[in-house]
C-alpha cells in the first residue's frame, strides 16, 4: 500500500542528504526524480516532501526547485535516537519501565523520544508516523488494544520493509513476529488463583480486560487453575471490561458485580489498579476485605502496598523489563536485524493482607460467600 510509503521516502531523503553531504541551499531531487527512484505516484512524493518541509529538512521555491534547508540533517552515526511508544506513562508501572529503557539507552549514548497513545490505535498510528518521519533508528512499542483487530498492520509492514528494528513490550499483536519482552501473564493469572485455592477458597470470580492480550492471558491462567482444582463452571464467573471503562464498570455493572461478590469468597483482578477500584467499591457497599471477600491483583504496582488493604499480587519486572527491551533493541540494531526470541519473565507471588485463609476451623462458616455464614442473620 502507498498509504505509508511516503514515510520511507522521508527516511530515505534524510539519509540521502547525509550520505551525499549536501549543504544548506544545495539543490535536492525533483518530484519526478523521486517518483522514478521509488516507483510511486506523484501524490505520495508530495506527501513526503510536505513532511520534509514541515520538519525544515528542505525548502521548495516555486519555479526554482527543491533545496536543502539550514542545519537540520547531521551525518549518519551521530545522535542515535530511538522512539518509545507507551500506552500510558504518568502512573502505575509505566514510569519504572520507561526509566529502565532510558537508563540503558543513556549508557549507549542513544537518545529517546517518548510518545503516549492512551491505548488508542489512532494515536499509535500518529506516533509511529511521526517517529519514523523524524528518522529514529529503532522503536520500542507497547501496542494499543492488542487483542483487537488493528488498522495499523500496513504501517508495521512499512516499518519492516524499511528494516527499522522494533521490540514490543508487555504485549504484542498476534500477527507480528517482532520480539516481545513481557511478564508471563498466563503464569501470573494462575499463580494468584492457585494461591486462593491454597487458602481454601472454592468459589472465585475474575475481572479481566477484554481488549488486550494481557487480559486474555491472565484469564487463561485463571481458567487453568480453576480446571486443575476441578472447578468446571469458572468461565461463568467472569466479568469482562474494556480498559478505558475500568472505572465506569462499577456504575453500569454494579448489580452484576454485587451478585458475583455475594456468590464468591474471592476475586482475581486483571491488575492492581482494578483491584484497588474493587477495594473502594467494597468499602462503599459495606463489604469488608478480607473478612467478607478476598481480593488479589497482578503487577505489584506502587498502589498494591499503600492502598487501604495491602494487596496480595504478583511482581511485574518493571524496570528490568524496560532495561531488557532496550538491550534487545540495541542488539537488533547492531546485528543487522537478526532474529530474536521473546524474553518472558516468570512472576513471583507477593503475599500481603487482602486474602483470608478459609481452610481453618474458624473460617468454615464463610466459605459460601459474603452471606454464606449468616443464615441466622439479615438473610434468615
C-alpha positions in Angstrom: 0.0 0.0 0.0 1.2 3.5 -0.8 -0.7 4.9 2.3 2.5 4.9 4.4 5.1 4.7 1.6 5.8 8.4 2.0 7.3 7.7 5.4 10.0 5.5 3.9 10.8 8.3 1.3 11.1 10.8 4.2 13.6 8.5 5.9 15.4 7.8 2.7 15.7 11.5 1.9 17.3 12.3 5.2 19.8 9.5 4.7 20.5 10.7 1.1 21.2 14.2 2.2 23.6 13.0 4.9 25.4 10.5 2.7 25.8 13.0 -0.1 27.0 15.6 2.4 24.5 18.1 0.9 24.9 21.6 2.5 22.2 24.2 3.1 20.9 25.7 -0.2 22.2 22.7 -2.2 19.6 21.5 -4.7 17.6 18.4 -3.8 16.0 15.9 -6.1 12.9 16.8 -8.0 9.4 15.3 -7.7 9.9 13.4 -11.0 13.3 12.0 -9.9 11.8 10.8 -6.6 8.9 9.2 -8.4 11.3 7.3 -10.6 13.6 6.2 -7.8 10.9 4.9 -5.5 8.3 3.8 -8.1 5.5 5.7 -6.5 2.9 8.2 -7.5 3.5 12.0 -7.5 0.9 12.3 -4.8 3.0 10.0 -2.5 6.1 12.0 -3.3 4.4 15.3 -2.5 3.3 13.9 0.9 6.9 13.1 1.7 8.1 16.5 0.5 5.4 18.2 2.6 6.6 16.3 5.7 10.3 17.1 5.0 9.4 20.8 4.5 7.4 20.8 7.8 10.5 19.5 9.5 12.7 22.1 7.9 14.7 19.5 6.1 14.0 21.1 2.7 12.5 24.2 1.2 10.6 24.5 -2.0 10.6 27.5 -4.3 8.0 27.8 -7.0 9.8 27.8 -10.4 13.2 27.2 -8.9 13.1 23.7 -7.3 13.7 22.0 -4.0 16.7 22.8 -1.8 18.3 21.6 1.5 17.5 23.9 4.3 19.7 25.2 7.1 21.2 22.9 9.8 18.8 20.1 10.2 20.5 16.9 8.9 23.6 15.6 10.7 25.9 12.9 9.3 24.9 9.3 10.0 26.3 7.9 13.1 25.7 10.9 15.2 22.8 11.5 17.6 21.4 8.0 17.5 17.8 8.1 18.7 15.0 5.6 19.2 11.3 6.1 19.6 9.4 4.6 22.6 5.6 4.3 22.4 3.7 3.5 25.6 0.0 3.3 26.2 0.3 5.3 29.4 3.1 6.9 31.4 2.1 9.2 34.4 1.4 6.4 36.9 1.2 2.7 37.6 4.2 0.6 36.4 4.9 2.7 33.3 7.4 5.2 34.7 9.6 2.4 36.0 9.6 0.6 32.6 10.5 3.8 30.8 13.2 4.6 33.3 14.7 1.1 32.6 14.7 1.8 28.9 16.2 5.2 29.3 19.0 4.1 31.6 20.3 1.5 29.1 20.0 3.9 26.1 21.9 6.6 28.1 24.7 4.2 28.8 24.9 3.6 25.0 24.7 7.4 24.2 21.4 6.8 22.4 18.6 9.4 22.7 15.0 8.6 23.4 11.7 10.1 22.1 8.7 9.1 24.2 5.1 9.1 22.9 1.9 8.2 24.7 -1.1 6.7 23.0 -3.6 6.4 25.8 -4.3 2.9 24.4 -5.8 4.4 21.2 -4.9 2.8 17.9 -5.3 6.1 16.1 -2.8 7.7 18.5 -0.5 4.7 17.9 -0.6 5.3 14.1 0.1 9.0 14.6 3.1 8.2 16.9 4.6 5.7 14.5 4.3 8.1 11.5 5.9 10.9 13.5 8.8 8.9 14.9 9.6 7.3 11.5 9.5 10.6 9.8 11.8 12.0 12.4 14.4 9.4 11.5 14.5 7.2 14.6 16.9 4.3 14.3 14.6 1.9 16.3 11.3 1.5 18.1 10.2 0.1 21.4 6.4 -0.2 21.4 3.6 -1.2 23.8 0.7 -2.0 21.5 -2.7 -0.4 21.9 -5.8 -2.7 22.3 -3.5 -5.7 21.4 -6.4 -8.3 21.5 -8.5 -6.4 18.9 -8.1 -6.2 15.1 -5.6 -3.4 14.4 -5.8 -1.0 11.4 -2.1 -0.2 11.6 -0.9 -3.5 10.1 0.2 -1.8 6.8 2.2 0.7 8.8 4.0 -2.0 10.7 4.7 -3.7 7.3 6.2 -0.5 6.1 8.4 -0.4 9.2 9.6 -4.0 8.3 10.2 -3.1 4.7 12.4 -0.2 5.9 14.3 -2.6 8.2 13.7 -0.4 11.3 14.5 -2.5 14.4 11.5 -2.9 16.7 10.8 -4.6 20.1 7.4 -4.9 21.7 6.9 -4.7 25.5 4.2 -6.0 27.8 2.3 -7.4 24.8 2.4 -7.8 21.0 0.0 -8.3 18.2 -0.7 -11.9 17.3 0.1 -11.3 13.7 3.7 -10.0 14.2 6.9 -11.9 14.7 8.8 -8.9 16.2 10.4 -9.9 19.6 8.5 -9.3 22.8 9.7 -8.5 26.3 6.9 -9.2 28.9 5.9 -10.9 32.1 4.3 -14.3 31.7 0.7 -13.1 32.0 -0.8 -16.6 31.9 1.5 -17.7 34.8 0.5 -14.5 36.7 -3.2 -15.3 36.4 -2.5 -18.9 37.5 -0.3 -18.1 40.4 -2.7 -15.7 42.2 -5.6 -18.1 41.5 -3.6 -21.1 42.8 -2.9 -19.1 46.0 -6.6 -18.5 46.6 -7.3 -22.2 46.2 -4.5 -23.0 48.6 -6.1 -20.6 51.1 -9.3 -22.6 51.0 -11.4 -20.6 48.5 -13.6 -22.6 46.2 -15.8 -20.1 44.6 -13.6 -17.5 42.9 -14.6 -15.0 40.2 -12.5 -12.9 37.9 -12.4 -9.4 36.3 -10.4 -9.2 33.1 -9.7 -6.7 30.3 -11.2 -7.8 27.1 -9.3 -5.5 24.7 -5.7 -6.5 25.3 -3.7 -9.8 25.1 -2.6 -9.5 28.7 -6.2 -9.7 29.9 -6.8 -12.8 27.8 -3.6 -14.5 29.0 -4.4 -13.7 32.7 -7.9 -15.1 32.2 -6.3 -18.2 30.6 -4.1 -18.7 33.8 -7.2 -18.2 36.0 -9.1 -20.8 34.0 -6.2 -23.3 34.0 -6.0 -23.1 37.8 -9.8 -23.5 38.2 -9.8 -26.6 36.0 -6.9 -28.1 37.8 -8.9 -27.6 41.0 -12.0 -29.3 39.5 -14.0 -26.1 39.2 -15.6 -26.5 35.8 -18.0 -23.5 35.9 -15.4 -20.8 36.2 -16.0 -19.4 32.8 -19.4 -18.2 34.0 -17.8 -16.4 37.0 -16.0 -13.7 34.9 -16.7 -10.1 34.2 -15.1 -8.6 31.2 -14.4 -4.9 30.7 -12.8 -2.5 28.2 -9.6 -0.9 29.6 -11.0 2.6 29.2 -14.0 1.6 31.2 -12.2 0.1 34.3 -13.8 2.8 36.5 -17.2 3.1 34.8 -17.8 -0.7 35.1 -18.6 -0.2 38.8 -21.5 2.0 37.8 -23.0 0.2 34.8 -22.3 -3.3 36.0 -22.9 -2.7 39.7 -25.7 -5.3 40.1 -23.6 -7.9 38.3 -20.6 -7.2 40.5 -22.7 -7.4 43.6 -24.2 -10.7 42.5 -20.7 -12.1 42.0 -19.4 -10.8 45.3 -22.4 -12.4 47.1 -21.8 -15.8 45.4 -18.0 -15.8 45.9 -15.3 -15.7 48.6 -12.5 -14.3 46.4 -11.8 -12.2 43.3 -8.9 -12.3 40.8 -8.5 -8.8 39.3 -6.9 -8.1 36.0 -4.3 -5.8 37.6 -3.7 -3.9 40.8 -5.5 -0.8 39.5 -8.7 -2.8 39.1 -8.2 -4.4 42.5 -7.9 -1.0 44.2 -11.1 0.1 42.4 -12.8 -3.0 43.7 -11.5 -2.4 47.3 -13.1 1.1 47.1 -16.3 -0.3 45.8 -16.5 -2.9 48.5 -15.9 -0.2 51.2 -18.8 1.8 49.7 -21.0 -1.3 49.8 -20.1 -2.2 53.4 -18.2 -5.3 52.3 -15.1 -6.0 54.3 -11.8 -7.1 52.8 -10.5 -9.7 53.5 -13.1 -10.7 56.1 -16.1 -10.9 53.7 -14.2 -11.1 50.3 -10.6 -11.7 49.4 -9.0 -9.8 46.5 -5.8 -10.4 44.6 -4.2 -8.1 42.0 -1.4 -8.5 39.4 1.7 -6.3 38.7 2.8 -5.3 42.3 2.4 -1.7 41.3 3.0 1.2 43.8 -0.7 1.1 44.7 -0.6 -2.5 45.9 1.4 -1.8 49.1 -0.1 1.6 50.1 -3.8 1.1 49.5 -6.3 0.7 52.4 -5.8 -3.1 52.4 -2.3 -4.0 51.1 -2.8 -6.3 48.1 -1.6 -9.8 47.5 -0.4 -9.7 43.9 2.4 -11.0 41.7 5.5 -9.0 40.9 5.9 -7.4 37.4 9.6 -6.9 36.5 9.0 -3.2 35.9 12.4 -1.5 35.4 14.2 -4.8 34.5 11.7 -5.3 31.7 12.5 -1.9 30.3 16.2 -2.5 30.5 15.8 -5.8 28.7 13.8 -4.3 25.9 16.4 -1.6 25.4 19.2 -4.1 25.3 17.3 -6.3 22.8 16.7 -3.3 20.5 20.4 -2.3 20.6 21.4 -5.9 19.9 19.0 -5.9 16.9 20.4 -2.6 15.7 23.9 -3.9 15.9 23.2 -7.3 14.3 21.7 -6.2 11.1 18.1 -7.1 12.1 18.8 -10.7 13.2 16.0 -12.9 14.5 15.4 -12.7 18.3 13.4 -14.8 20.7 10.9 -13.4 23.1 12.0 -12.7 26.6 9.3 -13.7 29.1 9.7 -13.2 32.9 8.1 -15.6 35.4 6.4 -13.5 38.2 6.7 -14.2 41.9 3.8 -14.1 44.4 3.7 -11.2 46.9 1.6 -12.1 49.9 0.0 -9.2 51.8 -3.3 -8.7 53.7 -6.1 -8.9 51.1 -6.6 -12.7 51.3 -8.3 -14.5 54.1 -7.3 -18.1 54.8 -10.5 -20.2 54.9 -9.1 -23.7 55.5 -9.0 -23.2 59.2 -11.9 -24.3 61.5 -13.0 -20.8 62.5 -13.3 -19.9 58.8 -15.6 -22.6 57.6 -18.8 -20.6 58.1 -18.0 -18.0 55.4 -16.9 -20.4 52.6 -20.0 -19.9 50.6 -19.8 -16.1 50.1 -20.4 -12.8 51.8 -23.7 -14.0 53.3 -22.8 -17.7 53.4 -22.4 -17.9 57.1 -25.2 -15.6 58.0 -28.3 -17.8 57.6 -29.5 -16.7 61.1 -28.8 -13.0 60.4 -30.1 -10.5 58.0 -30.8 -13.2 55.4 -32.5 -15.6 57.8 
